[in-house]
Amino acid sequence: MGVVLGGCGRFGGGGMSDSILVRVTLDSYDVVHPSEKQTQVYVQIPEVGRASWLLDSSFYGRLKNEPWPHVIDEAHSDYMLRGVVSDSASAAARQAIVDWLLLSEGAEYDARFDAVQEAWELDQARQHPVARKLLKENGELQARVAELEAAQGTVYRAEHPDSGITLGHYSTAKAARDHCEATERRSWPTGTTLAFDWIEDDEDRVAELVVTAGQNEESATGYIVTALELDSEYDPEAAE
């Protein structure tokens, strides 16, 4: 079995670097000389291709912990120096990887280099328990931030429209619903067993509070929570 190093980053905020893969493997690949070990560099770039380079065994120690852009560059340079000839499909796959990463220019080169570098850094972090835990927490935090950013333009109004009473406006639906439930609970005698439920109308973005008291049937309370979209900019035409 070969010793495989590398992998793809699965933490963080997503993007191309999440599926870029480089493996540096030391094993026997020559069926004619099975006792001789070689270093295999396997590279996978989404929407570009997959390719392998077979190098001398000494490359394993030099490349196993190196940043992936450097690994690809070293593998390509060795093949160029030795004038390695292989089947056309394999040669085309390697050239596609090299063209994409090493022969691009300007901002395009910077973006591609950074993507491969980021994938390597994430892979390195995955090998350490503490860093792995921090990456997981960071991913959860980013998801929470995205959730809050998406909700910035929404306010939830808790009210009893039949009575003309507005209880308050909240940034989360839960807070608005809690206010309605607490207000309804105070209208029942102490000790009454109450079970609340919400009937949602996704089209109107309105949720209605219903209650089951003791053995009674479910009944409407009149309290509703409405999701209101707030404009982030002034629209003079809408205002008119």
C-alpha positions as CSV (number, residue, x, y, z in Angstrom):
1,M,0.0,0.0,0.0
2,G,1.2,3.5,-0.7
3,V,1.5,6.3,1.8
4,V,-1.1,8.9,0.7
5,L,-0.8,12.5,1.8
6,G,-3.3,15.2,0.7
7,G,-7.0,15.5,0.4
8,C,-9.5,18.1,-0.3
9,G,-10.6,20.8,2.1
10,R,-14.2,20.3,3.3
11,F,-14.3,23.1,5.8
12,G,-14.8,26.8,5.4
13,G,-17.0,28.7,3.1
14,G,-17.0,26.6,0.0
15,G,-15.7,27.4,-3.5
16,M,-13.3,25.7,-5.9
17,S,-10.6,25.1,-3.3
18,D,-13.0,22.7,-1.5
19,S,-12.6,20.1,-4.2
20,I,-9.0,20.6,-5.4
21,L,-7.1,17.5,-4.5
22,V,-3.4,16.7,-4.6
23,R,-1.9,13.4,-3.3
24,V,1.8,12.5,-2.9
25,T,2.2,8.8,-2.8
26,L,5.2,6.5,-2.4
27,D,4.7,3.0,-3.8
28,S,5.7,0.5,-6.4
29,Y,4.2,1.4,-9.8
30,D,6.5,-0.4,-12.2
31,V,5.3,-3.9,-12.9
32,V,8.6,-4.8,-14.5
33,H,10.5,-3.8,-11.3
34,P,8.0,-4.2,-8.5
35,S,10.7,-3.7,-5.8
36,E,11.5,-0.2,-7.0
37,K,9.4,2.5,-5.4
38,Q,8.4,5.8,-7.1
39,T,6.7,8.9,-6.0
40,Q,3.3,9.5,-7.6
41,V,1.8,13.0,-7.7
42,Y,-1.9,12.9,-8.4
43,V,-3.7,16.2,-9.1
44,Q,-7.4,16.8,-9.5
45,I,-8.7,20.3,-10.5
46,P,-12.5,20.7,-10.9
47,E,-13.6,21.3,-14.5
48,V,-9.9,21.1,-15.6
49,G,-8.9,17.5,-15.3
50,R,-7.0,14.7,-13.4
51,A,-3.4,13.8,-14.0
52,S,-0.5,11.9,-12.5
53,W,3.2,12.3,-12.5
54,L,5.6,9.4,-11.6
55,L,8.9,10.7,-10.1
56,D,12.0,9.3,-8.4
57,S,11.4,8.0,-4.9
58,S,13.6,10.9,-3.5
59,F,10.8,13.3,-4.4
60,Y,8.5,11.9,-1.7
61,G,10.5,13.3,1.2
62,R,10.8,16.6,-0.6
63,L,7.2,17.0,-1.6
64,K,5.1,15.2,1.0
65,N,4.6,18.4,3.1
66,E,5.1,21.0,0.5
67,P,2.4,23.5,-0.6
68,W,0.4,22.0,-3.5
69,P,1.3,24.7,-6.1
70,H,5.0,23.9,-5.5
71,V,4.3,20.1,-5.8
72,I,2.7,20.6,-9.2
73,D,5.5,22.9,-10.4
74,E,8.2,20.4,-9.2
75,A,6.4,17.4,-10.9
76,H,6.1,19.3,-14.2
77,S,9.7,20.6,-14.1
78,D,11.0,17.1,-13.6
79,Y,9.0,15.8,-16.6
80,M,10.3,18.6,-18.7
81,L,13.9,18.1,-17.6
82,R,13.7,14.3,-18.3
83,G,11.7,14.7,-21.5
84,V,9.2,12.1,-20.3
85,V,7.0,10.6,-23.1
86,S,3.7,8.9,-22.4
87,D,0.4,8.2,-24.1
88,S,-1.4,11.2,-25.6
89,A,-4.4,11.1,-23.1
90,S,-2.1,11.2,-20.1
91,A,0.1,13.9,-21.6
92,A,-3.0,16.0,-22.4
93,A,-4.3,15.7,-18.9
94,R,-1.1,16.8,-17.4
95,Q,-0.8,19.7,-19.8
96,A,-4.3,20.9,-19.0
97,I,-3.4,21.1,-15.3
98,V,-0.1,22.9,-16.0
99,D,-1.8,25.3,-18.4
100,W,-4.5,26.1,-15.9
101,L,-2.2,26.8,-13.0
102,L,1.3,27.6,-14.2
103,L,0.7,29.3,-17.5
104,S,-2.1,31.6,-16.6
105,E,-1.3,35.3,-16.1
106,G,-2.2,38.3,-14.0
107,A,-5.2,38.2,-11.8
108,E,-6.3,34.9,-13.2
109,Y,-3.0,33.3,-12.1
110,D,-3.3,34.8,-8.6
111,A,-6.8,33.5,-8.2
112,R,-5.9,30.0,-9.3
113,F,-2.7,29.9,-7.2
114,D,-4.6,31.1,-4.2
115,A,-7.3,28.4,-4.7
116,V,-4.7,25.6,-4.8
117,Q,-2.8,27.1,-1.8
118,E,-6.0,27.4,0.2
119,A,-6.9,23.8,-0.5
120,W,-3.5,22.7,0.8
121,E,-3.8,24.8,3.9
122,L,-7.2,23.3,4.7
123,D,-5.8,19.8,4.2
124,Q,-2.9,20.5,6.6
125,A,-5.3,21.9,9.2
126,R,-7.5,18.8,8.9
127,Q,-4.6,16.6,10.2
128,H,-4.5,18.3,13.6
129,P,-7.4,17.8,16.1
130,V,-7.4,21.4,17.5
131,A,-7.3,23.0,14.1
132,R,-9.9,20.6,12.8
133,K,-12.2,21.7,15.7
134,L,-11.6,25.4,15.0
135,L,-12.3,24.9,11.3
136,K,-15.6,23.2,12.2
137,E,-16.6,26.0,14.5
138,N,-15.6,28.6,11.9
139,G,-17.8,26.9,9.3
140,E,-20.7,26.9,11.8
141,L,-20.0,30.6,12.5
142,Q,-20.0,31.5,8.9
143,A,-23.3,29.7,8.3
144,R,-24.8,31.7,11.2
145,V,-23.5,35.0,9.9
146,A,-25.0,34.2,6.5
147,E,-28.3,33.4,8.2
148,L,-28.3,36.7,10.1
149,E,-27.3,38.7,7.0
150,A,-30.2,37.1,5.1
151,A,-32.6,38.1,7.8
152,Q,-31.4,41.7,8.1
153,G,-34.2,42.9,5.9
154,T,-37.0,41.1,7.8
155,V,-38.9,42.2,10.9
156,Y,-41.5,40.0,12.6
157,R,-44.6,41.7,14.0
158,A,-46.5,40.1,16.9
159,E,-50.1,41.3,17.1
160,H,-53.7,40.7,17.8
161,P,-55.3,42.4,14.8
162,D,-58.9,41.8,15.9
163,S,-58.2,43.9,19.0
164,G,-55.9,46.4,17.2
165,I,-53.1,45.4,19.5
166,T,-49.5,45.3,18.3
167,L,-47.3,43.5,20.9
168,G,-43.9,44.4,19.3
169,H,-41.5,44.0,16.4
170,Y,-38.6,41.5,16.5
171,S,-35.7,40.4,14.5
172,T,-36.6,36.7,14.8
173,A,-39.8,34.8,14.4
174,K,-39.2,32.9,17.6
175,A,-39.1,36.1,19.7
176,A,-42.3,37.3,18.2
177,R,-44.0,34.0,18.8
178,D,-42.8,33.8,22.4
179,H,-44.4,37.1,23.1
180,C,-47.7,36.0,21.7
181,E,-47.7,32.7,23.6
182,A,-46.8,34.5,26.9
183,T,-49.6,37.0,26.4
184,E,-52.2,34.3,25.6
185,R,-51.0,32.2,28.6
186,R,-51.8,35.1,31.0
187,S,-55.5,35.0,29.8
188,W,-56.1,31.5,31.2
189,P,-56.5,30.5,34.9
190,T,-53.3,29.6,36.6
191,G,-52.6,25.8,36.3
192,T,-54.4,25.4,33.0
193,T,-52.6,23.0,30.8
194,L,-52.0,24.7,27.5
195,A,-50.5,23.4,24.2
196,F,-49.6,26.0,21.6
197,D,-49.2,25.4,17.9
198,W,-48.6,27.7,14.9
199,I,-50.4,27.5,11.5
200,E,-48.2,29.0,8.9
201,D,-49.2,30.6,5.5
202,D,-46.0,30.7,3.5
203,E,-47.5,32.7,0.8
204,D,-48.6,35.6,3.0
205,R,-45.8,35.0,5.5
206,V,-48.2,35.0,8.4
207,A,-48.3,32.5,11.3
208,E,-51.4,32.1,13.4
209,L,-51.3,30.9,17.1
210,V,-53.8,28.2,18.1
211,V,-54.1,26.7,21.6
212,T,-55.4,23.5,23.1
213,A,-56.5,23.9,26.7
214,G,-56.7,20.8,28.8
215,Q,-59.1,18.4,27.0
216,N,-60.7,21.1,24.9
217,E,-60.4,21.2,21.1
218,E,-57.9,23.4,19.4
219,S,-59.0,27.0,19.0
220,A,-57.7,30.1,17.4
221,T,-56.2,32.8,19.8
222,G,-56.3,35.7,17.3
223,Y,-52.6,36.3,17.7
224,I,-50.5,36.3,14.6
225,V,-46.9,36.9,13.6
226,T,-46.2,38.5,10.3
227,A,-42.9,38.7,8.4
228,L,-42.3,42.2,7.1
229,E,-39.6,42.9,4.5
230,L,-37.7,46.2,5.1
231,D,-36.3,48.1,2.2
232,S,-32.5,48.8,2.5
233,E,-32.7,51.7,0.1
234,Y,-35.2,54.5,-0.7
235,D,-37.2,53.9,-3.8
236,P,-39.0,57.1,-4.9
237,E,-41.2,55.3,-7.3
238,A,-42.4,52.8,-4.7
239,A,-42.9,55.6,-2.2
240,E,-45.3,57.3,-4.6
